[in-house]
Amino acid sequence: MEIIYDAFMILVWRPFVLTRRFKKQGILGPKYRILYGNLSEMNRMKRESQLLILDRSSHDIFPRVFPHYHQWMSLYGETFLYWDGTEPMLCISDPELVKQMLSSNSDFFVRAKIRPEFLKIVGSKGLTFLEGVDWARHRRILNPAFSIDRLKVMTKVMVDCTLRMLDEWSNQRSDDKTEKLLMKKDMDTEFRRLTADIIATAAFGSSYAQGIEVFRTQQELEKCCVLSLANLFLPGTQYLPTPLNFRIWKLDRKMKNSVKKIVDSRLESETDYGDDLLGIMLKSCESERKERKLSIEEIIDECKNFFFAGYENNSNLLTWTTMLLSLHQDWQEKLREEVFKECGKDETPNSDTLSKLKLEHVYALQMNMVFMESLRLYGPVSFLTREALKDSKLGHLEIPKGTTIIFPLLKMHRDKLIWGSDAHKFNPLRFENGVSRAANHPNALLTFSIGPRACIGQNFAMIEAKTVLTMLLQRFRLNLSDEYKHAPMDHLTVMPQYGVPTRAVLSTETETMKSVLLETEMAWTASWWPWKVWTQLPNKLSQTLTVPSEHPVAKYLEVPIQVTHVTPSCNKNSREEGSQMISFLSIPPVAAIGMVAELGENFTHSTESV
């Protein structure tokens, strides 16, 4: 009888009472369905949205990533109630309420309960999910590992790992002369591998092989976690012998063993353990003061926590930033000029040159602005969650105990009332006067959170991103591949559903091409210029075009060519003499004449933008 009563209270009575309490405050939402809440609607809308491909120049990605939030906001307003199974979820988009919750009322709101599967990835005893005195103890012990002086030492590791990746890129160029300037890379894959290498080496002193093993296991666990989130969670189901649970248990054991190997190798080989993140944690084991001590189990969970945060969030930041710079070539050139000015064209950054610069001045203003804008538009953390420990007041809202509060950062970072009419556009200049003055609210950008629980690794993330992007822009020019599909999705973090295939061109060879820019003015009579060609040529072609190597005119060239503009100067409807001004890159005049004669009616659709 007691079981039936408890089930009735959880499945029926509590949802009914909470719905009425919020309705009295003017807060509505989708209808609660017994046991499942609104999970079915959420899953259906997410499946449908993942079939959509956005225009690559559109940064209004919120409806695709969170279609359920988008639809419910349009129906019920920006503050609404919905149900994740039997758990009440209150969605709020007010930055002032975020500030109150994370700063003033931080003791009344704690990290929301998460699925057990996700704890397998990051550990239940890591800094992210601890509360109270345990959180304060961990934070106090870990702070020295992320000091500015320590981060400058880590820069050499960041440089070495990045240089190894870029050297691999350079050595992988095709021997085909027509393709020697280009290489195609999936930036998402490349940056995930790189950031895993950096965090493993810089923070834990492990080898690339050891780090990549942890990284791959976490990736598999992440996929399992995403699959489980679509299902209804009932307490105890994580212990059932289902195929998914068997897979999660196996990966969890593998993860723990991999991290323990890294810890054990340090314990065996070092006497003072070093002063990186792992060394600082191991030294705390020997402390006699309880408030300065971590257990081995806690250290293993912290390693899992920082492995995940160190590669997942940082790789997403680099991936989306290079995507934006590939779309906005003007900003890519501005950053390249800034890099050349601060670090030189050919000089490899090292710990000595970087340590001379204060963190806030590393590669100066424009790169900071671009990263801030990238974090605003494509921040890896798409929402913040907190749970009310007791009945609380947040602004004008009465929040019942046990309610989970969701702050959809992806929506808040695009709010035109806060960020202005161009909120959906890429505009780094909004951060020209600093983050606090970029919007109508000083705490509008919440990527790293605010208050006492602000991200401990944000300085590490920014130095790593600036180091990697600096070395990348020194050596390569980037353009999105035609294969790129603009499809951001929620996969625990905001990531590209189909990757970010990008064309990388060696900067030195691009400069050589530019140095031999040839403007050839050619005059033809109608007898020289086939009428068919003349009528198909557009009146004005302002975009930059590339003629592919398979095009018939490629036989006149040794490398792919770019046509920067074509402007007819005679009437297509007459056969009078006229002239064509055509700008080519690295093309002898005779090759240009032969090319123009063969372009024919396929001129427009046989070319592709770069």
NUPAVO-894073 format. One record per residue (C-alpha): x, y, z; residue in three letters. Coordinates in pm, whole numbers. Example, Ala and Ser with C-alpha at 12.3 -4.5 7.8 and 13.67 -1.06 7.14 Angstrom:
% residues 2
[[1230,-450,780],"ALA"]
[[1367,-106,714],"SER"]
***
This chain:
% residues 610
[[0,0,0],"MET"]
[[285,234,86],"GLU"]
[[445,173,-256],"ILE"]
[[119,265,-430],"ILE"]
[[91,582,-221],"TYR"]
[[451,687,-301],"ASP"]
[[398,618,-670],"ALA"]
[[79,826,-668],"PHE"]
[[256,1118,-498],"MET"]
[[548,1112,-743],"ILE"]
[[362,1039,-1066],"LEU"]
[[39,1235,-1013],"VAL"]
[[8,1455,-706],"TRP"]
[[343,1637,-708],"ARG"]
[[326,1731,-1080],"PRO"]
[[-33,1851,-1028],"PHE"]
[[56,2068,-726],"VAL"]
[[371,2220,-881],"LEU"]
[[192,2296,-1207],"THR"]
[[-76,2488,-1012],"ARG"]
[[186,2678,-808],"ARG"]
[[368,2796,-1118],"PHE"]
[[45,2874,-1301],"LYS"]
[[-51,3117,-1022],"LYS"]
[[275,3302,-1100],"GLN"]
[[182,3322,-1468],"GLY"]
[[419,3041,-1572],"ILE"]
[[276,2790,-1818],"LEU"]
[[424,2507,-2022],"GLY"]
[[353,2187,-2216],"PRO"]
[[113,1942,-2051],"LYS"]
[[261,1687,-1812],"TYR"]
[[214,1323,-1912],"ARG"]
[[228,1056,-1643],"ILE"]
[[575,905,-1596],"LEU"]
[[720,1034,-1925],"TYR"]
[[655,1405,-1883],"GLY"]
[[752,1576,-2209],"ASN"]
[[1032,1339,-2313],"LEU"]
[[847,1203,-2616],"SER"]
[[789,1552,-2757],"GLU"]
[[1150,1651,-2697],"MET"]
[[1290,1343,-2868],"ASN"]
[[1057,1378,-3167],"ARG"]
[[1145,1743,-3225],"MET"]
[[1517,1674,-3187],"LYS"]
[[1504,1390,-3441],"ARG"]
[[1325,1615,-3690],"GLU"]
[[1562,1907,-3639],"SER"]
[[1868,1690,-3701],"GLN"]
[[1749,1635,-4056],"LEU"]
[[1780,2007,-4130],"LEU"]
[[2088,2168,-4282],"ILE"]
[[2128,2540,-4211],"LEU"]
[[2270,2802,-4440],"ASP"]
[[2639,2815,-4354],"ARG"]
[[2623,3191,-4305],"SER"]
[[2338,3161,-4050],"SER"]
[[2434,3170,-3683],"HIS"]
[[2074,3144,-3560],"ASP"]
[[2127,2784,-3450],"ILE"]
[[1906,2776,-3139],"PHE"]
[[1594,2638,-3322],"PRO"]
[[1800,2350,-3461],"ARG"]
[[1993,2261,-3146],"VAL"]
[[1700,2298,-2904],"PHE"]
[[1381,2288,-3116],"PRO"]
[[1166,2205,-2810],"HIS"]
[[1281,2514,-2620],"TYR"]
[[1229,2727,-2930],"HIS"]
[[874,2603,-2981],"GLN"]
[[775,2626,-2614],"TRP"]
[[913,2979,-2584],"MET"]
[[700,3086,-2878],"SER"]
[[392,2935,-2711],"LEU"]
[[445,3009,-2341],"TYR"]
[[702,3287,-2320],"GLY"]
[[1069,3284,-2224],"GLU"]
[[995,3149,-1874],"THR"]
[[808,2819,-1885],"PHE"]
[[775,2485,-1703],"LEU"]
[[829,2144,-1862],"TYR"]
[[886,1790,-1733],"TRP"]
[[1183,1557,-1780],"ASP"]
[[1001,1243,-1678],"GLY"]
[[869,1332,-1332],"THR"]
[[1128,1604,-1271],"GLU"]
[[1005,1967,-1297],"PRO"]
[[1229,2187,-1517],"MET"]
[[1190,2565,-1510],"LEU"]
[[1345,2740,-1811],"CYS"]
[[1452,3104,-1748],"ILE"]
[[1630,3342,-1990],"SER"]
[[1693,3645,-1770],"ASP"]
[[2068,3721,-1712],"PRO"]
[[1989,3914,-1393],"GLU"]
[[1830,3603,-1242],"LEU"]
[[2135,3399,-1347],"VAL"]
[[2358,3645,-1163],"LYS"]
[[2143,3623,-850],"GLN"]
[[2138,3245,-857],"MET"]
[[2513,3195,-921],"LEU"]
[[2635,3471,-692],"SER"]
[[2395,3596,-424],"SER"]
[[2194,3276,-379],"ASN"]
[[2464,3021,-456],"SER"]
[[2404,2841,-123],"ASP"]
[[2037,2780,-202],"PHE"]
[[2091,2641,-553],"PHE"]
[[2322,2346,-621],"VAL"]
[[2422,2146,-925],"ARG"]
[[2118,1964,-1057],"ALA"]
[[2107,1586,-1032],"LYS"]
[[2244,1421,-1346],"ILE"]
[[2213,1078,-1499],"ARG"]
[[2447,811,-1353],"PRO"]
[[2582,743,-1702],"GLU"]
[[2729,1093,-1726],"PHE"]
[[2907,1051,-1392],"LEU"]
[[3098,762,-1551],"LYS"]
[[3256,1014,-1790],"ILE"]
[[3362,1286,-1546],"VAL"]
[[3349,1117,-1206],"GLY"]
[[3119,1188,-913],"SER"]
[[3404,1312,-692],"LYS"]
[[3543,1565,-936],"GLY"]
[[3525,1941,-889],"LEU"]
[[3232,1985,-1127],"THR"]
[[2973,1800,-916],"PHE"]
[[3097,1852,-564],"LEU"]
[[2923,2084,-320],"GLU"]
[[2997,2258,9],"GLY"]
[[3317,2185,201],"VAL"]
[[3428,1912,-42],"ASP"]
[[3408,2154,-333],"TRP"]
[[3600,2420,-136],"ALA"]
[[3870,2165,-44],"ARG"]
[[3919,2052,-405],"HIS"]
[[3919,2407,-537],"ARG"]
[[4179,2517,-279],"ARG"]
[[4411,2229,-373],"ILE"]
[[4372,2269,-750],"LEU"]
[[4400,2648,-779],"ASN"]
[[4785,2655,-794],"PRO"]
[[4783,2429,-1102],"ALA"]
[[4600,2701,-1296],"PHE"]
[[4801,3003,-1183],"SER"]
[[4931,3233,-1456],"ILE"]
[[5293,3134,-1391],"ASP"]
[[5212,2765,-1416],"ARG"]
[[5010,2818,-1734],"LEU"]
[[5304,2993,-1898],"LYS"]
[[5516,2684,-1833],"VAL"]
[[5246,2470,-1996],"MET"]
[[5266,2686,-2308],"THR"]
[[5576,2502,-2431],"LYS"]
[[5381,2175,-2424],"VAL"]
[[5095,2340,-2615],"MET"]
[[5341,2467,-2877],"VAL"]
[[5515,2130,-2915],"ASP"]
[[5187,1938,-2955],"CYS"]
[[5052,2191,-3206],"THR"]
[[5375,2194,-3404],"LEU"]
[[5361,1816,-3431],"ARG"]
[[5009,1833,-3574],"MET"]
[[5091,2109,-3823],"LEU"]
[[5405,1928,-3941],"ASP"]
[[5189,1623,-4009],"GLU"]
[[4958,1841,-4216],"TRP"]
[[5245,1977,-4422],"SER"]
[[5386,1628,-4485],"ASN"]
[[5049,1490,-4594],"GLN"]
[[5018,1714,-4901],"ARG"]
[[4942,1536,-5223],"SER"]
[[5218,1480,-5478],"ASP"]
[[4972,1580,-5750],"ASP"]
[[5081,1920,-5877],"LYS"]
[[4724,2034,-5920],"THR"]
[[4653,1967,-5553],"GLU"]
[[4980,2055,-5387],"LYS"]
[[4847,2383,-5250],"LEU"]
[[4544,2228,-5084],"LEU"]
[[4480,1977,-4810],"MET"]
[[4140,1894,-4666],"LYS"]
[[4101,1839,-4292],"LYS"]
[[3807,1781,-4062],"ASP"]
[[3883,2045,-3802],"MET"]
[[3659,1879,-3542],"ASP"]
[[3858,1555,-3557],"THR"]
[[4197,1728,-3573],"GLU"]
[[4132,1959,-3278],"PHE"]
[[3989,1680,-3063],"ARG"]
[[4307,1481,-3116],"ARG"]
[[4524,1787,-3050],"LEU"]
[[4349,1904,-2732],"THR"]
[[4353,1548,-2594],"ALA"]
[[4729,1541,-2655],"ASP"]
[[4778,1881,-2487],"ILE"]
[[4574,1809,-2174],"ILE"]
[[4733,1465,-2132],"ALA"]
[[5086,1604,-2162],"THR"]
[[5052,1947,-1999],"ALA"]
[[4832,1859,-1703],"ALA"]
[[4914,1492,-1638],"PHE"]
[[5257,1442,-1790],"GLY"]
[[5139,1127,-1967],"SER"]
[[5245,1007,-2307],"SER"]
[[5035,1069,-2615],"TYR"]
[[4947,696,-2627],"ALA"]
[[4819,699,-2269],"GLN"]
[[4625,1022,-2318],"GLY"]
[[4464,913,-2643],"ILE"]
[[4344,591,-2477],"GLU"]
[[4156,790,-2212],"VAL"]
[[4026,1028,-2477],"PHE"]
[[3886,749,-2696],"ARG"]
[[3722,573,-2402],"THR"]
[[3554,898,-2295],"GLN"]
[[3429,949,-2649],"GLN"]
[[3264,605,-2645],"GLU"]
[[3113,672,-2303],"LEU"]
[[2983,1007,-2431],"GLU"]
[[2800,831,-2716],"LYS"]
[[2642,589,-2468],"CYS"]
[[2539,875,-2244],"CYS"]
[[2372,1063,-2530],"VAL"]
[[2177,748,-2622],"LEU"]
[[2058,702,-2264],"SER"]
[[1942,1065,-2229],"LEU"]
[[1669,999,-2485],"ALA"]
[[1521,729,-2261],"ASN"]
[[1312,760,-1949],"LEU"]
[[1525,721,-1637],"PHE"]
[[1393,525,-1342],"LEU"]
[[1607,491,-1027],"PRO"]
[[1780,153,-1029],"GLY"]
[[1768,98,-1406],"THR"]
[[2142,175,-1424],"GLN"]
[[2203,-162,-1250],"TYR"]
[[1997,-372,-1494],"LEU"]
[[2201,-603,-1726],"PRO"]
[[2097,-433,-2051],"THR"]
[[2329,-423,-2357],"PRO"]
[[2379,-47,-2310],"LEU"]
[[2461,-88,-1940],"ASN"]
[[2707,-370,-2016],"PHE"]
[[2880,-139,-2262],"ARG"]
[[2891,147,-2010],"ILE"]
[[3031,-78,-1734],"TRP"]
[[3302,-212,-1964],"LYS"]
[[3407,137,-2078],"LEU"]
[[3400,264,-1719],"ASP"]
[[3642,-11,-1610],"ARG"]
[[3866,63,-1905],"LYS"]
[[3862,435,-1824],"MET"]
[[3951,382,-1458],"LYS"]
[[4234,144,-1550],"ASN"]
[[4376,390,-1805],"SER"]
[[4373,681,-1560],"VAL"]
[[4514,462,-1281],"LYS"]
[[4807,366,-1506],"LYS"]
[[4891,735,-1549],"ILE"]
[[4869,793,-1173],"VAL"]
[[5071,481,-1087],"ASP"]
[[5346,562,-1337],"SER"]
[[5392,904,-1174],"ARG"]
[[5398,752,-824],"LEU"]
[[5667,504,-930],"GLU"]
[[5889,736,-1134],"SER"]
[[5885,1063,-937],"GLU"]
[[5993,1150,-586],"THR"]
[[5846,1500,-571],"ASP"]
[[5566,1424,-822],"TYR"]
[[5619,1748,-1019],"GLY"]
[[5418,2068,-1015],"ASP"]
[[5162,2003,-1289],"ASP"]
[[4799,1925,-1210],"LEU"]
[[4860,1557,-1136],"LEU"]
[[5170,1633,-929],"GLY"]
[[4984,1887,-715],"ILE"]
[[4703,1638,-650],"MET"]
[[4946,1359,-558],"LEU"]
[[5134,1584,-317],"LYS"]
[[4807,1651,-138],"SER"]
[[4779,1276,-60],"CYS"]
[[5072,1310,179],"GLU"]
[[4930,1610,363],"SER"]
[[4840,1555,725],"GLU"]
[[4581,1833,709],"ARG"]
[[4242,1697,607],"LYS"]
[[4143,2023,431],"GLU"]
[[4453,1988,208],"ARG"]
[[4423,1619,124],"LYS"]
[[4278,1421,-168],"LEU"]
[[4227,1045,-180],"SER"]
[[4345,838,-478],"ILE"]
[[3981,781,-575],"GLU"]
[[3923,1158,-577],"GLU"]
[[4236,1210,-785],"ILE"]
[[4120,957,-1043],"ILE"]
[[3782,1132,-1071],"ASP"]
[[3952,1472,-1105],"GLU"]
[[4169,1331,-1384],"CYS"]
[[3857,1209,-1566],"LYS"]
[[3691,1547,-1509],"ASN"]
[[3980,1752,-1648],"PHE"]
[[4046,1512,-1935],"PHE"]
[[3688,1560,-2053],"PHE"]
[[3674,1936,-2000],"ALA"]
[[4025,1984,-2139],"GLY"]
[[3966,1824,-2476],"TYR"]
[[3588,1846,-2532],"GLU"]
[[3527,2215,-2460],"ASN"]
[[3860,2339,-2595],"ASN"]
[[3834,2144,-2920],"SER"]
[[3483,2282,-2977],"ASN"]
[[3606,2637,-2922],"LEU"]
[[3885,2591,-3178],"LEU"]
[[3657,2411,-3426],"THR"]
[[3385,2677,-3428],"TRP"]
[[3639,2961,-3432],"THR"]
[[3813,2826,-3742],"THR"]
[[3472,2774,-3905],"MET"]
[[3385,3139,-3840],"LEU"]
[[3722,3262,-3968],"LEU"]
[[3682,3048,-4280],"SER"]
[[3347,3216,-4343],"LEU"]
[[3473,3564,-4260],"HIS"]
[[3799,3596,-4450],"GLN"]
[[3838,3962,-4356],"ASP"]
[[3869,3868,-3991],"TRP"]
[[4102,3582,-4072],"GLN"]
[[4335,3832,-4241],"GLU"]
[[4308,4078,-3950],"LYS"]
[[4410,3806,-3707],"LEU"]
[[4693,3690,-3932],"ARG"]
[[4829,4043,-3949],"GLU"]
[[4805,4068,-3570],"GLU"]
[[4987,3736,-3528],"VAL"]
[[5265,3844,-3766],"PHE"]
[[5302,4169,-3575],"LYS"]
[[5316,4009,-3230],"GLU"]
[[5497,3684,-3307],"CYS"]
[[5650,3716,-3654],"GLY"]
[[5582,3525,-3974],"LYS"]
[[5826,3239,-3934],"ASP"]
[[5906,3236,-3562],"GLU"]
[[5762,2949,-3366],"THR"]
[[5606,3066,-3038],"PRO"]
[[5784,2931,-2732],"ASN"]
[[5758,2965,-2358],"SER"]
[[6010,3250,-2355],"ASP"]
[[5828,3473,-2604],"THR"]
[[5485,3398,-2461],"LEU"]
[[5591,3438,-2098],"SER"]
[[5686,3799,-2170],"LYS"]
[[5323,3878,-2240],"LEU"]
[[5054,3910,-1979],"LYS"]
[[4761,3676,-2030],"LEU"]
[[4519,3950,-2121],"GLU"]
[[4759,4074,-2388],"HIS"]
[[4844,3744,-2559],"VAL"]
[[4804,3826,-2925],"TYR"]
[[4624,4140,-2825],"ALA"]
[[4277,4268,-2881],"LEU"]
[[4142,4129,-3208],"GLN"]
[[4204,3763,-3130],"MET"]
[[4036,3806,-2791],"ASN"]
[[3735,3964,-2959],"MET"]
[[3705,3679,-3210],"VAL"]
[[3722,3413,-2938],"PHE"]
[[3462,3594,-2727],"MET"]
[[3229,3618,-3026],"GLU"]
[[3286,3251,-3104],"SER"]
[[3202,3161,-2743],"LEU"]
[[2889,3374,-2765],"ARG"]
[[2760,3216,-3086],"LEU"]
[[2889,2859,-3044],"TYR"]
[[2982,2823,-2678],"GLY"]
[[3043,2456,-2592],"PRO"]
[[2822,2481,-2280],"VAL"]
[[2470,2531,-2413],"SER"]
[[2286,2567,-2080],"PHE"]
[[2339,2596,-1704],"LEU"]
[[2138,2395,-1453],"THR"]
[[2079,2434,-1081],"ARG"]
[[1842,2267,-834],"GLU"]
[[1663,2445,-549],"ALA"]
[[1765,2292,-215],"LEU"]
[[1458,2436,-48],"LYS"]
[[1167,2664,-128],"ASP"]
[[1343,2980,-250],"SER"]
[[1279,3317,-402],"LYS"]
[[1464,3411,-722],"LEU"]
[[1383,3764,-830],"GLY"]
[[1005,3778,-847],"HIS"]
[[971,3398,-878],"LEU"]
[[884,3152,-604],"GLU"]
[[1083,2833,-668],"ILE"]
[[961,2514,-494],"PRO"]
[[1215,2275,-345],"LYS"]
[[1345,2016,-592],"GLY"]
[[1280,2226,-903],"THR"]
[[1560,2219,-1161],"THR"]
[[1629,2555,-1322],"ILE"]
[[1757,2566,-1681],"ILE"]
[[1929,2872,-1823],"PHE"]
[[1951,2822,-2205],"PRO"]
[[2277,3004,-2283],"LEU"]
[[2239,2937,-2655],"LEU"]
[[1921,3145,-2652],"LYS"]
[[2042,3410,-2407],"MET"]
[[2357,3473,-2611],"HIS"]
[[2136,3560,-2910],"ARG"]
[[1879,3777,-2736],"ASP"]
[[1838,4097,-2939],"LYS"]
[[1715,4287,-2634],"LEU"]
[[2050,4218,-2468],"ILE"]
[[2297,4198,-2758],"TRP"]
[[2136,4436,-3008],"GLY"]
[[1972,4395,-3346],"SER"]
[[2276,4210,-3488],"ASP"]
[[2270,3942,-3218],"ALA"]
[[2252,3663,-3479],"HIS"]
[[2551,3797,-3672],"LYS"]
[[2925,3746,-3631],"PHE"]
[[3055,4080,-3505],"ASN"]
[[3367,4060,-3284],"PRO"]
[[3375,4439,-3258],"LEU"]
[[3097,4421,-3000],"ARG"]
[[3373,4314,-2756],"PHE"]
[[3597,4606,-2847],"GLU"]
[[3547,4767,-2503],"ASN"]
[[3560,4442,-2308],"GLY"]
[[3318,4163,-2217],"VAL"]
[[3125,4360,-1956],"SER"]
[[3041,4635,-2208],"ARG"]
[[2958,4411,-2504],"ALA"]
[[2586,4393,-2422],"ALA"]
[[2317,4567,-2221],"ASN"]
[[2399,4352,-1917],"HIS"]
[[2753,4316,-1773],"PRO"]
[[2705,3941,-1717],"ASN"]
[[2545,3865,-2052],"ALA"]
[[2828,3630,-2161],"LEU"]
[[2803,3323,-1940],"LEU"]
[[3021,3069,-2119],"THR"]
[[3256,3023,-1822],"PHE"]
[[2980,3089,-1566],"SER"]
[[3018,3356,-1297],"ILE"]
[[3047,3374,-921],"GLY"]
[[3254,3147,-694],"PRO"]
[[3198,2844,-919],"ARG"]
[[3325,3008,-1237],"ALA"]
[[3529,2768,-1453],"CYS"]
[[3870,2704,-1295],"ILE"]
[[4024,2621,-1633],"GLY"]
[[3915,2924,-1836],"GLN"]
[[4265,3078,-1846],"ASN"]
[[4410,2743,-1957],"PHE"]
[[4147,2720,-2230],"ALA"]
[[4212,3070,-2362],"MET"]
[[4593,3038,-2365],"ILE"]
[[4566,2702,-2541],"GLU"]
[[4322,2838,-2800],"ALA"]
[[4537,3145,-2870],"LYS"]
[[4854,2938,-2900],"THR"]
[[4698,2689,-3142],"VAL"]
[[4526,2951,-3357],"LEU"]
[[4841,3164,-3372],"THR"]
[[5050,2878,-3508],"MET"]
[[4773,2775,-3746],"LEU"]
[[4737,3123,-3897],"LEU"]
[[5114,3158,-3930],"GLN"]
[[5127,2856,-4159],"ARG"]
[[4789,2811,-4325],"PHE"]
[[4498,2993,-4484],"ARG"]
[[4162,2832,-4422],"LEU"]
[[3849,2796,-4633],"ASN"]
[[3543,2580,-4571],"LEU"]
[[3512,2283,-4804],"SER"]
[[3208,2257,-5030],"ASP"]
[[3129,1937,-4839],"GLU"]
[[3068,2128,-4516],"TYR"]
[[2713,2099,-4383],"LYS"]
[[2618,2359,-4124],"HIS"]
[[2447,2143,-3865],"ALA"]
[[2531,2226,-3501],"PRO"]
[[2381,1980,-3255],"MET"]
[[2357,1915,-2882],"ASP"]
[[2586,1623,-2799],"HIS"]
[[2643,1711,-2430],"LEU"]
[[2826,2008,-2582],"THR"]
[[2746,2205,-2899],"VAL"]
[[2932,2030,-3179],"MET"]
[[2905,1994,-3560],"PRO"]
[[2692,1697,-3660],"GLN"]
[[2892,1633,-3980],"TYR"]
[[3229,1775,-3877],"GLY"]
[[3393,2084,-4027],"VAL"]
[[3581,1979,-4345],"PRO"]
[[3816,2264,-4428],"THR"]
[[4067,2342,-4700],"ARG"]
[[4404,2445,-4563],"ALA"]
[[4648,2625,-4794],"VAL"]
[[5008,2676,-4693],"LEU"]
[[5052,3049,-4632],"SER"]
[[5396,3064,-4793],"THR"]
[[5267,2922,-5121],"GLU"]
[[4962,3145,-5115],"THR"]
[[5188,3446,-5076],"GLU"]
[[5389,3328,-5377],"THR"]
[[5069,3309,-5583],"MET"]
[[4968,3658,-5476],"LYS"]
[[5308,3800,-5565],"SER"]
[[5264,3700,-5927],"VAL"]
[[4914,3843,-5966],"LEU"]
[[4868,3926,-6331],"LEU"]
[[4602,4155,-6470],"GLU"]
[[4561,4090,-6838],"THR"]
[[4343,4303,-7058],"GLU"]
[[4237,4110,-7365],"MET"]
[[4038,4238,-7655],"ALA"]
[[3837,4012,-7877],"TRP"]
[[3613,4062,-8173],"THR"]
[[3302,3848,-8206],"ALA"]
[[3491,3615,-8437],"SER"]
[[3752,3547,-8167],"TRP"]
[[3503,3512,-7888],"TRP"]
[[3244,3238,-7954],"PRO"]
[[2897,3386,-7938],"TRP"]
[[2786,3098,-7717],"LYS"]
[[3049,3187,-7460],"VAL"]
[[2971,3558,-7475],"TRP"]
[[2600,3517,-7405],"THR"]
[[2658,3286,-7110],"GLN"]
[[2914,3503,-6933],"LEU"]
[[2749,3694,-6644],"PRO"]
[[2735,4072,-6661],"ASN"]
[[2909,4103,-6330],"LYS"]
[[3073,3839,-6116],"LEU"]
[[3182,3983,-5783],"SER"]
[[3247,3669,-5581],"GLN"]
[[3579,3486,-5580],"THR"]
[[3575,3164,-5782],"LEU"]
[[3803,2863,-5827],"THR"]
[[3828,2655,-6142],"VAL"]
[[3867,2291,-6034],"PRO"]
[[4152,2076,-6166],"SER"]
[[3909,1853,-6360],"GLU"]
[[3774,2147,-6562],"HIS"]
[[3872,2148,-6934],"PRO"]
[[4073,2466,-6892],"VAL"]
[[4296,2303,-6629],"ALA"]
[[4528,2179,-6906],"LYS"]
[[4648,2535,-6946],"TYR"]
[[4755,2552,-6581],"LEU"]
[[4988,2378,-6339],"GLU"]
[[4790,2474,-6029],"VAL"]
[[4424,2547,-5950],"PRO"]
[[4348,2907,-6040],"ILE"]
[[4135,3176,-5888],"GLN"]
[[3932,3425,-6086],"VAL"]
[[3885,3726,-5861],"THR"]
[[3653,3920,-6090],"HIS"]
[[3519,3924,-6442],"VAL"]
[[3359,4242,-6571],"THR"]
[[3230,4248,-6931],"PRO"]
[[3274,4581,-7098],"SER"]
[[3065,4535,-7409],"CYS"]
[[2701,4469,-7483],"ASN"]
[[2624,4098,-7502],"LYS"]
[[2342,4166,-7745],"ASN"]
[[2571,4313,-8008],"SER"]
[[2865,4180,-8204],"ARG"]
[[3066,4495,-8167],"GLU"]
[[3422,4478,-8051],"GLU"]
[[3464,4480,-7676],"GLY"]
[[3720,4407,-7412],"SER"]
[[3729,4186,-7106],"GLN"]
[[3921,4277,-6792],"MET"]
[[4007,3952,-6614],"ILE"]
[[4221,3920,-6302],"SER"]
[[4404,3590,-6263],"PHE"]
[[4641,3443,-6009],"LEU"]
[[4964,3297,-6150],"SER"]
[[4846,3259,-6510],"ILE"]
[[5057,3335,-6820],"PRO"]
[[4867,3542,-7081],"PRO"]
[[4857,3264,-7337],"VAL"]
[[4705,3026,-7083],"ALA"]
[[4449,3290,-6989],"ALA"]
[[4340,3334,-7351],"ILE"]
[[4307,2959,-7400],"GLY"]
[[4112,2926,-7079],"MET"]
[[3862,3196,-7167],"VAL"]
[[3799,3035,-7504],"ALA"]
[[3705,2706,-7341],"GLU"]
[[3503,2825,-7042],"LEU"]
[[3185,2816,-7245],"GLY"]
[[2838,2789,-7105],"GLU"]
[[2957,2593,-6803],"ASN"]
[[3149,2891,-6669],"PHE"]
[[2918,2964,-6377],"THR"]
[[2810,2623,-6255],"HIS"]
[[3144,2448,-6307],"SER"]
[[3317,2676,-6062],"THR"]
[[3304,2667,-5687],"GLU"]
[[3339,2931,-5419],"SER"]
[[3640,2936,-5192],"VAL"]
***
